[in-house]
Amino acid sequence: MPRPLAWLAQAITLLAVFGLSLAGGGVWGVRASFPQLAGELTVKGLKGKVTVYRDKNGIPHIYADSPEDLFLAQGYVHAQDRFFEMDFRRHVTAGRLSEMFGAATLTEDKVIRTMGWRRVAEKELPLLAERTRRYLDAYAGGVNAWMTENDGFAGRSLEYVLLKATAPGYEPEPWNPVDSLAWLKAMAWDLRSNMSDEIGRALVASRLPRDRVEQLWPGYPYATHQPIVTRGSVTGRGFDQDEEPDSGPREVDTRALTGAAEAIRAVPGLMGDPAGGGGIGSNSWVVSGRHTTTGKPLLANDPHLSPSLPGVWYQAGLHCLTRSAECPFDVTGFTFSGLPGVIIGHNDRIAWGFTNLGPDVADLYLERLRDDSYLFTGEWRPLTTRTETIKVAGGDPVPLRVRETMHGPVISDVLRDARNTLPGSAAVFGEQADAVALKWTALEPGRTADAIFAMNAAQDWSQFRAAASGFEVPAQNLVYADTEGNIGYQAPGRIPVRTRGDGTWPVPGWTGEYAWRSTIPFDELPSLYNPPEGYIVTANNAVVDPARYPHMLTKDWAYGYRSQRIGDRLREALKNGGKVDAAAMGTLQLDTGNGLAPFLVPALTALDVTGPARDALELLRGWDRSQGADSAPAAYFNAVWRHLLVETFDDDLPEEAQPTGGDRWFEVVRVMLGKADDPFWDDRSTPGKETRDDMLRRALAIAYDELSARLGPDVGGWRWGDLHSLRLTHQSLGTSGIAPVEWLFNRGPFPVAGNDDAVNAAGWNVQEDYAVSWLPSMRMVVDLADLDRSRWINLTGASGHAFHDNYWDQAPLWASGGTLPMLSREESVRKAAVHTLTLSP
């Protein structure tokens, strides 16, 4: 996230410490923006009355007579609770953060302006269905009605009180439907699949030969970790789950380029950075009624994203008082503030969940430039150029000249690390490249917004698949269940078919050989409906074995440790006719088993270890491999893992490609444990030659020294949660470096169980510390037998207002693995309501 340090000056500290700490001023400054939750309000634009019920956690259920009133009220309620978050997000996606935070965020603005997220969103709006545009207009009308009623900076959010000290002329603009659509680009960027792997390979190739580079990106272990779809193939009718391949494995063009490139620094993510976590992803699975205690399906989902305060999700119910073709919505689930509709959840007939499919939808093209032209197949073509002006709070406007080739925007103009890819290009291609361009499916206008509303209204598998066909970016694994007892899986998305190459390395743009030929037809994307196993598991693992599928989705999957653990536990529970219930699904979401421990622990305990580390090593003998917050073995094992990666690989790899953790490194080390003299074991900084056992002993000793210093010499008293903790950090002000400001907005820390690729996935970066950097951003279990028995939990709370009762009230329950009732029937919602607000025309 942006770290606006420069603009947080002495004035903010004085304001925070003295102004807000005064008895009267403090109460006023903090509570001035708290929304009215009960009684009656007049809202411009409504055609009829709307009722908003809120439970004790502030979760709203909205009831209206028309879809326009429903989404207008959703915009109003989102703004009541989260307007600063919405305003911040739209400035990120428009490349306008510097208007709020000054020159400290110029880099972020330049990168996003160069990619043109908002420009793409502007082109999308006229492509959408007329009904979708009406809903977006209604939502914007609700936000703007709230803005009109709350036009003082203190009445909108506490953050604006501080912002007045640094950007005194700043005034939020009215909300626009494009503001909502641009958020989809942030989703797509944060879930953009393998771009970091593509650059990482090229970067490591600057130091190591090709075979050692590929050793660090091992192939997916299909023999031991099942893909999502284990049956079916593409026929003339599309993907058919009952069709088996008619021949042996199909050949896929795996010719790839070697080269040198510096890792692209990711644009600060609003949801999660796949480059930063080394295994960021999500879990979802669905179990059919023949395996449940109720005879109806159960569906579980917990997307893994970066933590923030407020959390990325906003829980809500959207209900038409009378269901009809004109007003078909009766949906409850997780929304994004700033975007109408429900992203993940259920309606009265179906439920659905998401995990990141992770197809390769972005390629980096090295380009030859001359003046304002670029080379393509021997011809110099004119670059497309435009000049943008970035306004800067407290400074002069900054002009930005953006250049594009036929492949996409020239990102090396604004990304220093992308420019650093260029010096090695002559040795690779025989010609010197001058620039790097990005081709990415999200930079092409699409109709994903149509799909959101269509999924919300879908009543069966056929309607759900029709809705999914429009969900173009970001491509997601969709799991499905309905009240009739059916379950399903669909892979949607706009996924390119390449003329040459497999998308794993940067390619020369001037040859014309690496063009995108087409996209995979939706009907040929993998799907399942009521498979004979009676369950479907997705956890960012491979979708389908390439031996049975002709298209290249990606080679850079998660390696299946989470998905296999979920599948194994389900198979064990269902053995001999066993059944599962909603509680069992929730318990499985909290599984903390370490997937590498079965391989690494035997190698560690087989060593002859002397010295103080010997007592710590005893912790691992008999360890059940669970990683609860109170676990001493988990603390030591993860410390050993951290130092094993650092000591083994950092000397061989460029800084940007050094290991961060995650299941790719599980797989790398698992294979290396069988090769005692693998070159990676040798520490190049020492005169001798280290082997596997040398490095294992070194990791044991360093980990013992670290934990003894931090947690004390009593190894039995070590606790994983004392190292592995979560601090909820405000998305823009939480990293100011000024203690009083951070005190106002940040919360925690909390001890957290799990690790990168446990089912209860709480990731951390081995290069930094054990602090949690990504996690289950929410948890949900939907019971299709009785929707009111469904359960959910958000990371923080409904409110974005610091010190509001619902600012972070769900966080302690989330940290302990608890959940709340996910009520959806009107009588249940009414009974649980502690506030009732009527919105009137």
C-alpha positions in Angstrom: 0.0 0.0 0.0 1.1 3.6 -0.5 3.1 5.0 2.3 2.4 8.8 2.3 5.2 9.8 4.6 6.2 13.1 3.2 2.8 14.8 3.7 2.3 13.6 7.3 4.0 16.5 8.9 4.2 18.0 12.4 0.7 19.5 11.9 -0.9 16.1 11.7 0.8 14.9 14.9 -0.3 18.0 16.7 -3.8 17.6 15.4 -4.0 14.0 16.4 -2.4 14.4 19.8 -3.8 17.6 21.0 -7.0 18.3 19.0 -8.5 14.8 19.0 -7.4 14.1 22.6 -9.3 17.1 24.0 -12.4 15.9 25.8 -15.0 17.7 23.6 -12.9 17.9 20.5 -12.0 14.3 20.6 -15.5 13.0 20.9 -16.7 15.4 18.2 -13.8 14.5 15.8 -14.2 10.8 16.2 -18.0 10.6 16.3 -19.0 13.3 13.8 -18.9 10.9 10.9 -20.7 8.0 12.5 -23.8 7.2 10.4 -27.5 7.3 11.5 -28.6 3.7 11.7 -32.2 4.0 12.9 -35.2 6.2 12.4 -36.0 7.7 9.0 -33.9 9.6 6.4 -34.9 11.3 3.2 -32.8 10.2 0.3 -32.8 11.9 -3.0 -33.5 9.7 -6.0 -35.5 7.0 -4.3 -38.9 6.1 -5.9 -40.2 4.2 -2.9 -39.4 3.4 0.7 -36.4 1.2 1.5 -35.8 -0.5 4.9 -32.3 -1.3 6.2 -32.0 -3.7 9.1 -28.7 -4.0 10.9 -27.7 -6.6 13.4 -25.3 -6.0 16.4 -22.3 -6.3 14.0 -23.6 -3.6 11.8 -24.3 -5.9 8.9 -27.1 -4.4 6.7 -29.9 -6.1 5.0 -31.6 -3.9 2.5 -35.3 -4.3 1.3 -36.7 -2.4 -1.7 -39.5 -2.6 -4.2 -37.3 -2.0 -7.3 -33.7 -2.9 -8.3 -32.9 0.8 -8.8 -34.0 1.6 -5.3 -32.2 -1.5 -4.0 -28.8 -0.5 -5.5 -29.3 3.2 -4.8 -29.7 2.2 -1.1 -26.7 0.0 -1.3 -24.6 2.9 -2.5 -26.0 5.0 0.3 -25.2 2.4 3.0 -21.7 1.7 1.6 -21.0 5.4 1.8 -22.4 5.6 5.3 -19.8 3.1 6.5 -16.9 3.1 4.0 -16.8 6.4 2.0 -13.2 7.2 2.7 -12.2 3.7 1.6 -14.3 4.1 -1.6 -12.8 7.5 -2.3 -9.3 6.1 -1.7 -9.9 3.2 -3.9 -11.1 5.3 -6.8 -8.0 7.5 -6.5 -5.8 4.4 -6.7 -7.6 3.0 -9.8 -7.5 6.4 -11.5 -3.9 7.1 -10.7 -4.8 10.1 -8.7 -3.5 9.3 -5.2 -1.2 12.3 -5.3 -4.2 14.6 -5.2 -4.8 13.4 -1.7 -1.3 12.5 -0.4 1.2 14.6 -2.4 4.4 13.6 -4.2 4.9 10.5 -2.0 2.5 8.5 -4.2 3.6 9.8 -7.6 5.2 6.4 -8.6 1.9 4.6 -8.1 0.0 7.2 -10.0 2.4 7.1 -13.0 2.3 3.3 -13.2 -1.5 3.1 -13.1 -1.9 6.1 -15.5 0.4 4.4 -17.9 -1.6 1.2 -17.8 -4.8 3.3 -18.1 -7.1 1.4 -15.7 -9.7 4.1 -15.6 -9.5 4.7 -19.4 -10.4 1.1 -19.9 -13.3 1.3 -17.5 -14.6 4.3 -19.4 -14.6 2.2 -22.6 -16.4 -0.6 -20.8 -19.4 1.4 -19.6 -21.2 1.7 -23.0 -20.6 -2.0 -23.7 -22.6 -3.1 -20.7 -26.2 -4.1 -20.8 -28.7 -1.3 -20.4 -30.0 -2.9 -17.1 -26.4 -3.0 -15.7 -25.9 0.7 -16.5 -29.1 1.5 -14.7 -27.9 -0.3 -11.6 -24.6 1.4 -11.7 -26.3 4.8 -12.1 -28.6 4.1 -9.2 -25.7 3.0 -7.0 -23.8 6.2 -7.9 -27.0 8.2 -7.1 -27.1 6.7 -3.6 -23.4 7.5 -2.9 -24.0 11.1 -4.1 -27.1 11.5 -2.0 -25.1 10.6 1.0 -22.3 13.0 0.0 -24.8 15.8 -0.4 -26.1 15.2 3.1 -22.6 15.0 4.6 -20.8 17.8 2.9 -18.5 18.8 5.8 -15.1 17.1 5.9 -15.5 16.0 9.6 -18.9 14.5 8.8 -17.6 12.2 6.1 -14.8 10.4 8.0 -12.0 11.0 10.5 -9.4 10.6 7.8 -10.6 13.8 6.2 -9.9 15.7 9.4 -6.2 14.8 9.0 -6.3 15.2 5.2 -7.2 18.9 5.7 -3.8 19.5 7.2 -2.0 18.3 4.1 -4.4 18.8 1.2 -6.5 21.7 2.4 -8.1 22.2 -0.9 -9.1 18.6 -1.5 -12.8 18.0 -2.0 -14.2 14.6 -3.0 -16.0 14.6 -6.4 -19.4 13.1 -7.0 -19.4 9.3 -7.5 -19.5 8.1 -11.1 -20.4 4.6 -12.5 -16.8 4.4 -13.9 -15.5 4.7 -10.4 -17.2 1.4 -9.7 -16.0 -0.3 -12.9 -12.4 0.8 -12.3 -12.3 -1.3 -9.1 -12.6 -4.4 -11.3 -9.1 -3.5 -12.7 -7.7 -3.5 -9.2 -9.2 -6.9 -8.7 -7.6 -8.1 -11.9 -4.2 -6.6 -11.1 -4.0 -8.2 -7.7 -5.1 -11.6 -9.1 -3.1 -11.3 -12.3 -1.5 -14.8 -12.2 2.1 -15.4 -13.2 3.7 -12.1 -14.3 6.0 -12.2 -11.3 7.1 -15.7 -12.1 7.7 -14.7 -15.7 10.0 -11.9 -14.6 11.5 -14.1 -11.9 12.6 -16.8 -14.3 14.3 -14.2 -16.6 16.0 -12.5 -13.6 17.4 -15.8 -12.2 18.6 -16.7 -15.7 21.0 -13.7 -15.5 23.0 -15.7 -12.9 22.2 -19.4 -13.4 22.0 -21.8 -16.3 18.6 -22.8 -17.7 18.3 -26.2 -15.9 18.9 -24.6 -12.5 16.4 -21.9 -13.2 13.8 -24.5 -14.0 14.6 -26.3 -10.8 13.3 -23.3 -8.9 9.9 -23.6 -10.8 9.3 -27.3 -10.7 6.4 -28.8 -12.7 3.1 -29.4 -11.0 3.1 -32.8 -9.1 0.0 -34.3 -10.9 0.9 -37.8 -9.6 0.4 -36.8 -5.9 -1.7 -33.6 -6.0 -5.0 -33.9 -7.9 -6.1 -31.2 -10.2 -9.6 -29.8 -9.9 -11.0 -31.6 -12.9 -9.9 -35.2 -13.2 -12.2 -36.3 -16.0 -13.4 -35.0 -19.4 -11.9 -33.4 -22.4 -12.6 -30.9 -25.2 -14.8 -32.2 -28.0 -16.6 -30.5 -30.9 -19.3 -29.6 -28.5 -16.9 -27.9 -26.0 -15.6 -29.4 -22.7 -17.4 -32.6 -21.9 -16.8 -34.1 -18.5 -17.9 -37.5 -19.7 -15.4 -37.6 -22.6 -11.9 -39.0 -22.3 -9.0 -38.0 -24.5 -8.9 -40.0 -27.7 -5.1 -40.1 -27.8 -2.0 -39.8 -25.7 -0.8 -36.5 -24.1 -1.2 -33.5 -26.5 2.0 -31.6 -27.3 2.1 -28.1 -26.0 4.6 -25.6 -27.4 7.0 -25.1 -24.5 9.7 -23.2 -26.3 10.7 -20.4 -24.0 13.2 -17.6 -24.0 16.0 -17.2 -21.7 17.1 -13.7 -20.7 17.8 -11.3 -18.0 15.2 -9.1 -16.4 14.7 -7.2 -13.2 11.5 -8.0 -11.2 8.7 -5.5 -11.8 7.7 -3.8 -8.6 4.0 -4.5 -8.2 1.6 -1.7 -8.0 0.4 -1.4 -4.4 -2.4 -4.0 -4.1 -5.8 -3.4 -2.6 -6.6 -7.0 -2.2 -3.4 -9.0 -2.3 -0.1 -9.3 -4.2 0.6 -12.7 -5.8 4.2 -11.6 -6.0 4.6 -10.9 -2.3 3.2 -13.9 -0.7 4.7 -16.8 -2.7 1.5 -18.7 -2.5 -1.4 -16.3 -2.1 -4.6 -17.9 -3.1 -7.9 -19.1 -1.7 -9.9 -22.2 -0.8 -13.3 -23.3 -1.9 -15.0 -26.7 -1.9 -18.5 -28.0 -2.3 -20.0 -31.3 -1.1 -23.2 -32.8 -2.6 -26.2 -33.8 -0.5 -25.5 -37.5 -0.6 -22.4 -36.9 1.6 -24.0 -34.4 4.1 -26.2 -35.0 7.2 -29.0 -32.9 5.7 -29.1 -34.4 2.2 -28.4 -31.0 0.7 -25.1 -29.5 -0.5 -22.7 -27.5 1.6 -20.3 -24.9 0.1 -17.2 -23.4 1.8 -15.1 -20.4 0.7 -12.3 -18.4 2.2 -10.4 -16.1 -0.2 -6.8 -15.3 0.9 -5.9 -11.7 0.4 -3.8 -9.0 2.1 -5.0 -7.7 5.4 -6.2 -4.1 5.7 -8.3 -2.0 7.9 -11.1 -1.8 7.1 -11.1 -5.3 5.5 -11.6 -5.6 1.8 -15.0 -7.2 2.1 -18.4 -5.7 3.2 -21.2 -8.1 4.3 -24.7 -7.3 3.1 -28.1 -8.6 2.1 -29.9 -7.2 -1.0 -33.6 -8.2 -1.2 -36.5 -7.3 -3.5 -39.6 -7.2 -1.4 -41.5 -8.9 -4.2 -39.5 -11.1 -6.4 -40.1 -10.7 -10.1 -38.4 -10.7 -13.5 -38.0 -7.0 -13.1 -36.7 -7.3 -9.5 -35.1 -10.7 -9.2 -32.7 -10.2 -6.2 -32.7 -12.0 -2.9 -29.0 -12.3 -2.3 -26.8 -12.3 0.8 -23.0 -12.3 0.8 -19.8 -10.3 0.5 -19.7 -7.1 -1.4 -17.0 -4.5 -2.3 -17.6 -1.0 -1.1 -17.8 1.0 -4.3 -19.3 -1.7 -6.4 -23.0 -2.7 -6.5 -24.2 -6.3 -6.1 -22.8 -9.3 -4.2 -19.5 -10.8 -5.3 -19.5 -14.1 -3.3 -22.6 -15.5 -1.5 -26.0 -17.0 -2.1 -29.5 -16.2 -3.1 -32.6 -18.1 -2.3 -31.8 -20.9 -4.7 -28.0 -21.1 -5.4 -24.7 -20.4 -3.7 -21.3 -19.8 -5.2 -17.7 -19.2 -4.2 -14.4 -18.0 -5.8 -10.8 -18.9 -5.8 -8.2 -17.5 -8.1 -7.9 -19.6 -11.3 -4.6 -17.9 -12.1 -4.3 -18.4 -15.8 -1.5 -16.7 -17.7 -3.3 -13.6 -19.0 -0.3 -11.2 -19.1 2.8 -11.2 -21.2 5.8 -8.9 -21.3 7.1 -7.9 -24.7 10.6 -6.5 -25.1 10.4 -3.8 -27.8 12.8 -2.1 -30.3 12.2 1.7 -30.4 13.5 4.5 -32.6 12.2 8.1 -32.0 8.5 7.7 -31.7 8.3 4.3 -33.5 8.6 0.7 -32.7 9.8 -2.2 -34.8 7.4 -5.0 -35.8 8.3 -7.6 -38.5 10.8 -5.3 -40.1 8.6 -2.3 -40.2 8.8 0.8 -38.0 5.3 1.7 -36.8 4.3 4.8 -34.9 3.9 4.6 -31.2 0.6 5.7 -29.8 1.3 8.6 -27.3 -0.7 10.7 -24.9 0.2 13.2 -22.2 -1.5 13.0 -18.8 -1.3 15.6 -16.0 -1.0 14.4 -12.4 -2.2 16.9 -9.8 -0.1 16.9 -6.6 -1.3 18.1 -3.3 1.1 20.8 -2.1 3.1 20.8 -5.3 3.0 21.6 -9.0 1.2 19.3 -11.5 3.4 16.6 -13.0 3.1 15.8 -16.8 3.4 12.2 -17.8 3.9 11.1 -21.4 2.5 7.6 -22.0 3.7 5.5 -25.0 2.1 2.3 -26.3 2.9 -0.3 -28.9 0.5 -2.8 -30.5 1.2 -5.0 -27.5 0.3 -2.5 -24.8 1.6 0.3 -22.7 5.4 0.8 -22.3 5.8 0.2 -18.6 9.5 0.6 -18.6 9.0 4.3 -18.9 7.7 4.4 -15.4 9.1 1.3 -13.8 12.8 1.5 -13.1 13.1 -2.3 -12.6 11.4 -2.9 -16.0 14.1 -0.6 -17.6 16.7 -2.8 -16.0 15.6 -5.8 -18.1 17.0 -4.2 -21.2 20.8 -4.4 -21.0 20.8 -8.2 -21.4 18.5 -8.4 -24.3 21.2 -8.2 -27.0 22.9 -11.4 -25.7 19.5 -13.2 -25.7 17.9 -12.0 -29.0 20.8 -10.7 -31.0 19.3 -7.3 -30.9 19.1 -4.6 -28.2 15.7 -4.0 -26.8 14.8 -0.5 -25.7 11.5 -0.9 -23.8 9.2 -3.3 -22.1 5.4 -3.3 -23.0 2.6 -5.1 -21.1 -0.1 -7.1 -22.8 -2.8 -8.0 -20.3 -6.4 -9.1 -20.8 -7.7 -6.5 -18.2 -6.6 -3.7 -20.5 -9.2 -4.7 -23.0 -12.8 -3.5 -22.3 -15.1 -6.3 -21.1 -18.5 -7.0 -19.5 -17.6 -8.5 -16.1 -20.1 -6.1 -14.4 -22.9 -7.7 -16.3 -21.9 -11.1 -14.9 -22.0 -9.9 -11.3 -25.7 -9.1 -11.5 -26.5 -12.1 -13.6 -24.9 -14.4 -11.0 -26.8 -12.6 -8.2 -30.1 -13.4 -10.0 -29.3 -16.9 -11.3 -31.7 -19.7 -10.2 -30.0 -22.8 -11.5 -26.8 -24.3 -13.1 -27.8 -23.2 -16.6 -28.3 -19.6 -15.6 -25.2 -19.6 -13.4 -23.0 -20.8 -16.3 -24.6 -18.2 -18.6 -23.7 -15.6 -16.1 -20.2 -17.0 -15.6 -19.5 -16.8 -19.4 -19.4 -13.0 -19.0 -17.0 -13.0 -16.0 -13.9 -12.2 -18.1 -11.3 -10.7 -15.7 -10.0 -11.7 -13.2 -10.6 -15.3 -14.2 -11.7 -17.3 -11.2 -12.6 -20.9 -10.2 -16.3 -20.8 -9.5 -17.9 -23.5 -7.3 -21.7 -23.8 -7.2 -24.4 -25.5 -5.2 -28.2 -25.2 -5.3 -31.2 -26.1 -3.2 -32.2 -28.9 -5.6 -29.0 -30.8 -4.6 -26.7 -30.0 -7.5 -23.1 -29.0 -7.3 -20.8 -27.7 -10.0 -17.5 -26.1 -11.1 -16.8 -23.6 -13.9 -13.6 -22.0 -15.1 -14.5 -18.7 -16.7 -12.3 -15.9 -18.0 -10.7 -14.3 -21.1 -7.6 -16.5 -21.5 -5.3 -16.0 -24.5 -4.2 -18.6 -27.0 -0.6 -17.9 -28.1 0.9 -18.3 -31.5 4.1 -19.4 -30.0 5.6 -19.8 -26.5 3.9 -20.7 -23.2 3.9 -17.4 -21.4 6.5 -18.3 -18.9 9.3 -15.9 -20.1 9.4 -12.4 -21.6 9.4 -12.4 -25.4 10.7 -10.2 -28.2 7.9 -8.0 -29.6 9.6 -7.1 -32.9 9.5 -10.6 -34.4 5.8 -11.0 -34.5 6.1 -14.6 -33.5 4.6 -14.4 -30.1 1.3 -12.8 -30.8 -2.0 -13.8 -29.1 -4.0 -15.6 -31.7 -7.4 -15.8 -30.0 -8.9 -16.6 -26.6 -10.2 -20.0 -25.3 -13.9 -20.3 -26.1 -16.0 -20.4 -23.0 -17.5 -23.7 -23.9 -14.0 -25.3 -24.0 -13.1 -24.1 -20.5 -13.1 -26.9 -17.9 -16.3 -27.5 -15.9 -18.0 -30.2 -13.8 -21.6 -30.8 -12.8 -22.5 -33.4 -10.2 -19.3 -35.4 -10.5 -19.5 -39.0 -9.2 -17.2 -38.3 -6.3 -19.8 -36.0 -4.9 -17.5 -33.1 -4.0 -15.2 -30.6 -5.8 -12.2 -28.9 -4.3 -10.4 -25.8 -5.6 -7.4 -24.1 -3.9 -5.5 -22.5 -6.8 -4.2 -26.0 -7.7 -3.9 -27.1 -11.4 -7.3 -27.1 -13.0 -6.8 -30.0 -15.4 -3.9 -32.3 -16.4 -2.5 -31.1 -19.8 -2.6 -34.7 -20.9 -6.3 -34.4 -21.3 -6.7 -30.7 -22.2 -5.5 -29.0 -25.5 -5.2 -25.4 -24.3 -2.5 -23.8 -22.2 -4.0 -22.2 -19.1 -0.8 -21.7 -17.2 2.2 -23.6 -15.9 2.4 -21.6 -12.7 -0.2 -23.1 -10.4 -0.1 -23.3 -6.7 1.4 -26.7 -6.1 -1.7 -28.4 -4.5 -0.7 -28.8 -0.9 -3.8 -27.1 0.3 -6.2 -28.7 -2.2 -4.8 -32.2 -1.5 -5.1 -31.7 2.3 -8.8 -30.7 1.9 -9.5 -33.6 -0.5 -7.7 -36.1 1.8 -9.7 -34.9 4.9 -13.0 -35.0 3.0 -12.2 -38.6 1.7 -11.4 -39.6 5.3 -14.6 -38.1 6.6 -16.7 -39.7 3.9 -15.1 -43.1 4.2 -17.5 -46.0 4.9 -20.6 -43.9 4.3 -19.6 -41.0 6.6 -21.4 -37.7 6.3 -20.3 -34.0 6.9 -22.2 -31.1 8.3 -21.7 -27.3 8.3 -19.6 -27.5 11.5 -17.2 -30.0 9.9 -16.8 -27.7 6.9 -15.9 -24.9 9.2 -13.5 -27.0 11.1 -11.7 -28.0 7.9 -11.3 -24.3 7.1 -9.2 -24.1 10.3 -6.9 -27.0 9.5 -3.3 -25.9 10.2 -1.3 -29.0 9.0 2.0 -28.2 7.4 2.4 -29.8 4.0 6.2 -29.8 4.0 6.6 -31.3 7.5 6.2 -34.9 6.4 9.3 -34.5 4.2 11.4 -32.0 6.1 10.9 -33.3 9.7 12.4 -36.8 9.0 15.4 -35.2 7.4 15.9 -32.9 10.4 15.4 -35.6 13.1 17.7 -38.0 11.3 20.7 -35.6 11.9 23.2 -36.0 14.7 22.8 -32.6 16.3 24.9 -31.4 19.3 24.7 -28.2 21.3 21.7 -26.2 22.4 19.6 -26.8 19.3 19.4 -30.5 20.3 16.7 -29.7 22.9 14.7 -27.7 20.3 14.9 -30.5 17.8 13.2 -32.8 20.2 10.1 -30.6 19.8 9.7 -32.0 16.3 9.8 -35.7 17.3 6.2 -36.8 17.6 4.8 -33.4 16.4 1.4 -33.8 14.7 2.4 -31.1 12.2 -0.4 -28.8 13.3 0.4 -25.1 13.7 -1.8 -23.6 16.4 -0.9 -20.2 17.8 0.2 -22.0 21.1 2.4 -24.6 19.4 6.1 -24.7 20.3 7.0 -27.2 17.6 5.3 -25.0 14.9 7.4 -22.0 16.1 10.6 -23.9 15.8 9.8 -25.6 12.6 8.8 -22.4 10.8 11.9 -20.7 12.1 14.1 -23.5 10.7 12.2 -23.3 7.4 12.8 -19.5 7.2 16.5 -19.8 7.8 16.9 -22.9 5.6 15.5 -20.9 2.6 17.6 -17.8 3.3 20.8 -19.7 3.9 20.4 -22.0 1.0 19.2 -19.7 -1.8 20.0 -16.1 -1.1 23.6 -16.4 -2.1 22.6 -17.8 -5.5 19.7 -15.5 -6.5 19.2 -11.8 -7.2 17.5 -10.0 -4.3 14.2 -9.6 -6.2 14.0 -13.4 -6.9 15.0 -14.6 -3.4 12.5 -17.0 -1.7 9.6 -15.5 0.2 8.1 -18.9 1.2 5.0 -20.7 -0.1 4.4 -24.0 -1.7 6.6 -23.5 -4.7 9.5 -23.5 -2.3 8.0 -26.5 -0.5 8.3 -28.4 -3.8 11.8 -27.1 -4.6 13.1 -28.2 -1.2 11.2 -31.5 -1.2 13.0 -32.6 -4.3 16.3 -31.3 -3.1 16.1 -33.3 0.1 16.8 -36.3 -2.0 20.0 -34.7 -3.5 22.5 -34.2 -0.7 25.1 -32.6 -3.1 22.7 -30.4 -5.1 24.6 -27.2 -6.0 22.1 -25.0 -4.2 23.1 -26.5 -0.9 26.6 -25.0 -1.2 27.1 -21.6 0.3 29.0 -19.7 -2.3 30.3 -17.2 0.3 32.4 -19.8 2.1 35.6 -21.5 0.8 34.3 -25.0 1.6 31.5 -27.0 -0.1 28.4 -27.4 2.0 26.0 -30.3 1.5 22.3 -30.8 2.5 23.1 -31.9 6.1 25.4 -28.9 6.6 22.6 -26.5 5.7 20.0 -28.3 7.7 22.2 -28.1 10.8 22.9 -24.5 10.1 19.2 -23.7 9.9 18.5 -25.6 13.1 21.2 -23.6 15.0 20.3 -20.2 13.6 16.6 -20.8 14.3 17.4 -21.9 17.9 19.5 -18.8 18.5 16.8 -16.5 17.1 13.9 -18.0 19.1 16.0 -18.1 22.3 16.7 -14.4 22.0 13.1 -13.5 21.1 11.1 -16.0 23.2 13.4 -17.1 25.9 15.6 -20.2 26.5 12.7 -22.5 27.5 11.9 -24.2 24.3 8.7 -25.7 25.6 7.4 -22.2 26.3 7.8 -21.0 22.7 4.5 -20.1 21.0 4.0 -19.8 17.3 1.5 -17.0 17.7 4.2 -14.9 19.5 6.0 -14.7 16.2 3.2 -15.2 13.7 0.9 -12.3 14.4 -1.4 -10.0 12.6 -1.5 -6.2 12.9 -4.5 -4.7 11.3 -3.1 -1.7 9.4 -5.2 1.2 8.0 -4.9 1.1 4.2 -3.5 4.6 3.8 -2.6 6.2 7.1 -1.6 3.0 9.0 2.1 3.1 7.8 2.7 6.8 8.5 5.5 6.3 10.9 3.8 8.7 13.3 2.7 6.8 16.4 -0.4 8.9 17.3 -1.8 8.7 13.8 -1.2 4.9 13.7 -2.8 4.6 17.2 -5.9 6.2 15.8 -6.4 3.8 12.9 -4.5 0.5 13.5 -5.5 -2.4 15.7 -3.9 -5.5 17.0 -1.6 -7.5 17.0 -3.4 -10.9 17.2 -1.6 -14.2 17.4 -2.5 -16.3 14.3 -2.4 -20.0 13.6 -1.5 -21.7 10.3 1.2 -20.8 7.7 1.5 -20.1 4.0 0.0 -23.3 2.6 -1.9 -24.8 5.4 -5.7 -24.8 4.7 -5.8 -22.1 7.3 -3.4 -20.1 5.2 -1.7 -17.2 6.9 1.2 -16.2 4.8 4.5 -14.5 5.8 7.7 -13.5 4.0 10.8 -15.4 5.1 12.9 -12.5 4.0 11.3 -10.1 6.5 9.8 -11.7 9.6 6.9 -13.9 10.7 4.2 -11.2 10.6 1.1 -12.2 8.6 1.1 -10.6 5.2 -1.9 -12.4 3.7 -4.7 -14.5 5.1 -8.3 -15.8 4.9 -10.0 -12.4 4.3 -13.3 -13.9 5.2 -14.8 -17.3 5.8 -18.1 -18.6 4.7 -20.0 -21.9 4.8 -23.4 -22.0 3.1 -25.9 -24.7 4.1 -28.3 -25.3 1.2 -30.7 -27.3 3.4 -31.4 -24.2 5.6 -29.7 -21.0 4.4 -30.2 -19.4 7.9 -27.8 -22.1 9.2 -25.0 -20.7 7.1 -22.0 -19.1 8.8 -19.7 -16.3 7.9 -17.0 -14.0 9.3 -15.2 -10.9 8.1 -11.6 -10.0 8.9 -12.5 -6.6 10.5 -16.0 -5.2 10.6 -18.7 -3.4 8.7 -17.6 0.1 9.6 -14.7 2.1 8.2 -15.0 4.7 11.0 -12.2 4.4 13.6 -13.6 3.8 17.1 -17.0 2.8 15.8 -18.3 -0.3 17.6 -18.2 -2.2 14.2 -14.8 -1.0 13.1 -13.0 -4.2 14.0 -15.5 -6.1 16.2 -15.2 -9.3 14.1 -11.4 -9.5 14.2 -11.1 -11.3 17.6 -13.7 -13.8 16.6 -11.9 -14.3 13.2 -8.6 -14.8 14.9 -10.0 -17.5 17.2 -11.7 -19.3 14.2 -15.2 -18.3 15.1 -18.0 -17.3 12.8 -21.4 -15.5 12.9 -24.8 -16.6 11.7 -25.3 -15.7 8.0 -29.0 -14.9 8.2 -30.9 -14.2 5.0 -34.6 -14.9 5.5 -36.6 -11.7 6.3 -38.1 -13.0 9.5 -34.7 -14.0 10.8 -33.1 -10.7 9.7 -35.9 -8.8 11.5 -35.5 -10.8 14.7 -31.8 -10.2 14.8 -32.0 -6.5 14.0 -30.9 -4.0 16.6 -31.3 -1.0 14.2 -34.0 -0.3 11.6 -33.5 2.6 9.2 -36.2 3.7 6.7 -35.0 5.5 3.7 -37.7 7.6 2.0 -38.0 9.5 -1.2 
